Structure formats: C-alpha cells, structure tokens
C-alpha cells in the first residue's frame, strides 16, 4: 500500500489515496501506521477519496486518530490532503470543495508557481451550543466557566469546530503541565465525547502562544481546529482581535473570525516523503 507522509505546521499525517488503494479496517490501519516506534509515525491517518454522490464536493477526507478513533474534523490535515489532491490531479480547480465530517468545506490553495505551499480553509461557523459541542457546563455559549480538575479550578471556554475544544488561558504556556492537566480534562465527565484542550498564553491583541492536548493523540505540535477555537474564544472573551496569529510548537497558523460568520484558517502544507506499507 502506497502512502505519503505530510505535515502542517508540525502536525504530521500519513495519507492514503483511496483512488488507488483499498482500506478494509481504517481504525486498525491508523493504529499500526501512526505508531512512532513500530510504524511510520504520525498524529493521524488521512484517507482521501471520492465524495458520496449526494455531496456537492470534489473529494472527501476521513481522519483517524492514533488510537483508531475517527476525528470529525482536522484543519491541518485538510490542508495537507488538499495539497496532495491538487499535486496528484485529484482536483484541477482552485478553490475546491472537500466533504468532511464537518460537512463540505471550501479550500483555497496558496501557490508559488505550480507548487502548493499552503492553504486557507473556510472552516464554517463555530458551534457554541453546549449540547452540540457537547459540554455539560453552564452558559450559552460556555465562556469562562469554572471547571474543577483535581484540586484546581480553571476558567474554560468551549467551542466546537465539528470536534470539541476546551480553551484555557495561562500565564506561561511553556511551563504549564499540558500532559497532566490535558489528559485529565480530555476525559472529564463534563465532556461526554471527550475533548481537545488548548492552553493559551496572550502575547498581544493579535498574537498568542498555543499548546494543544488532542483527544486520542496527546500533545501535538499544532492543531488547526484548536487554533480556530482559540480565535473564537479570544473574541468571545474580549482578549484578542478578529485576526489572530497562533504560534504553535510547529510553526504559525492564522485565524480570522468576525464574531458571527465562518472561521477561516490558513497555514502551511508540506509533503515529507512517500513510501510503501507492507501490511
């Protein structure tokens, strides 16, 4: 089975092209291929394929976490998949539409000559209804609500970008216990479907530092939907402006949200290498 290794701001993926390959058990394949010791190593498995006949899209994307679970949405993965699709002529136009677990989303590629260097994605409007996130916390939206974790209480803002996120502002994100607190919040009883967790340090009105504990993956170098959630949370709490640069450990992501419409995410997309998986 041929595969391609890609990354978006350090958030890395194994991509399999279903136009050429067949995958009988995506969950098992994800667990095997993303293993960083016994497999290729990645934050997730991307499956590129044709859309269903009823979907008004050009291609489709399915994303699986390293534990084999399906992720409803993945912004960094979508940019990588879009680059692969354009480079390998699965699409010829720019922009184009991709069917995802969040619905059909439009992607606009950034080109340097004929080379795809990145992409901007219309991620759709944020989901702020706590029942739809889901988050069993007061408020509609859930903004700066108390969440007890062990002996500590954190102020959290909850957003879904098709997948759930919990945003927490901290003074020093580099020194914060992302692994310990992130893992505890991911499986907290107030998040029925578990949650991704963003730890954010304010640099300025248009700039933050972000670390993310991803549901089913652990800490990653970047999270596109997480950056979107941080942009939304910044506007909701009045901390940041509608246009925001998120400094993640793997690079920078740009987010735009005017407070009422769709969220736009921009960032790099890089092919690392190609290979053959002997399964």
Secondary structure, 3 states (H helix, E strand, C coil): CEEEEEEECCEEEEEEECCCCCCCCHHHHHHHHCCCCCCCCCCEEEEEECCCCCCCCCEEEEEEECCCCEECCCHHHHHHHHHHHHHCCCCCCCCEEEEECCEEEEEEEEEECCEEEEEEEEEEECECCHHHHCCCCCCCCCCCEEEEECCEEEEEEEEECCCEEEEEECCCCCCCCHHHHHHHHHCCCCCCCCCEEEEEEEEECCEEEEEEEECCCEEECCCHHHHHHHHHHHHHHCCCCCEEEEEECCEEEEEECCCCCEEEEEEECEEEEEEECCC
